[in-house]
Amino acid sequence: MANLNDSLQALMQVDGAMCVALVDSNSGMMLGSAGSGVDLEIAAAGNTEVVRAKLKTMKGLGLNDKIEDILITLGKHYHIIRPVVSKAGLFLYVVLDKAKANLALARRSTQDVEQALTV
């Protein structure tokens, strides 16, 4: 089990990692962050809306499932949003430099960190 700071630092070791955060999707507030390159306050609030919209859509469709992760691909970045299974309402947010990142390994690392995280 890893604490928040150790978890965020582990994600920063992923190839291409620019910044990471743990976000409370009930409030849109960050509980912790590391790195730079993106305004994480704005990103936390905006991606909270992404998570809420996806959950609402899933409910409307009658899908009895859970979000493993949400991937947003931009021209220069990958953005990974991964809900924390052990703590409903929290998600990890990872921004990667697309030119330096291995997406499959980054998703796997995010999953590993999420599963080991204690809050």
C-alpha positions in Angstrom: 0.0 0.0 0.0 1.3 3.4 -0.9 0.5 6.9 0.5 -0.6 9.7 -1.7 2.7 11.4 -2.2 4.5 8.1 -3.0 1.7 7.2 -5.5 1.9 10.6 -7.3 5.7 10.3 -7.4 5.5 6.8 -8.8 3.2 8.1 -11.6 5.7 10.9 -12.3 8.3 8.2 -13.1 6.2 6.9 -16.1 7.9 7.8 -19.4 6.5 11.1 -20.7 4.7 12.0 -17.4 4.2 15.8 -17.2 1.9 16.1 -14.2 -0.5 14.0 -12.1 -3.2 14.7 -9.6 -5.7 12.9 -7.3 -9.1 14.6 -7.6 -12.3 14.5 -5.6 -15.1 14.2 -8.3 -17.7 15.3 -5.8 -16.1 18.7 -5.4 -13.7 19.0 -8.3 -10.9 19.8 -5.9 -7.4 18.3 -6.0 -6.2 16.3 -3.0 -2.7 16.2 -4.2 -0.6 16.8 -7.3 2.9 16.6 -8.8 4.6 17.9 -11.9 3.8 20.8 -14.2 2.8 21.8 -17.7 -1.0 21.9 -17.2 -3.0 24.1 -14.9 -4.1 21.2 -12.6 -6.8 23.3 -10.8 -8.6 23.9 -14.1 -8.0 20.3 -15.3 -9.3 18.8 -12.0 -12.6 20.8 -12.2 -13.0 20.1 -16.0 -12.3 16.4 -15.8 -14.7 16.1 -12.9 -17.4 17.1 -15.4 -16.1 14.5 -17.8 -16.4 11.8 -15.2 -19.9 13.0 -14.1 -21.1 13.1 -17.7 -19.9 9.6 -18.4 -21.5 8.2 -15.3 -24.8 9.9 -16.1 -24.7 8.6 -19.7 -24.0 5.0 -18.4 -26.9 5.3 -16.0 -29.2 6.6 -18.8 -28.2 3.7 -21.0 -28.8 1.2 -18.2 -25.3 0.0 -18.2 -24.4 -1.8 -15.0 -20.7 -1.4 -15.3 -17.8 0.8 -14.0 -15.3 3.1 -15.6 -11.8 1.5 -15.7 -10.3 4.6 -17.2 -11.0 7.4 -19.6 -8.4 8.3 -22.3 -8.3 11.6 -24.0 -5.9 11.9 -26.9 -4.8 15.4 -27.9 -2.3 16.4 -30.5 0.6 16.6 -28.0 -0.7 14.9 -24.9 -2.5 11.8 -23.5 -4.8 12.5 -20.6 -5.7 9.4 -18.4 -8.5 9.6 -15.9 -8.7 6.5 -13.6 -11.3 6.2 -10.8 -10.0 4.9 -7.5 -11.9 1.7 -6.9 -11.2 1.6 -3.2 -12.4 5.2 -2.6 -15.6 6.1 -4.6 -15.5 9.7 -5.8 -11.8 10.0 -6.3 -9.8 9.7 -9.6 -6.2 9.8 -10.7 -5.5 12.3 -13.5 -2.3 11.8 -15.5 -1.0 14.0 -18.3 1.6 12.5 -20.6 3.8 14.0 -23.4 2.6 12.0 -26.4 6.0 12.0 -28.1 7.7 10.4 -25.0 5.0 8.2 -23.6 4.2 4.5 -24.1 0.4 4.6 -23.7 0.0 0.9 -22.8 2.7 1.1 -20.1 1.3 4.3 -18.7 -2.2 2.9 -18.4 -0.8 -0.2 -16.7 1.3 1.9 -14.3 -1.7 4.1 -13.5 -3.7 0.9 -12.7 -1.0 -0.4 -10.5 -0.7 2.9 -8.6 -4.5 3.1 -8.3 -4.7 -0.4 -6.8 -1.9 0.3 -4.3 -3.1 3.8 -3.2 -4.3 4.3 0.3 -6.2 7.5 1.1 
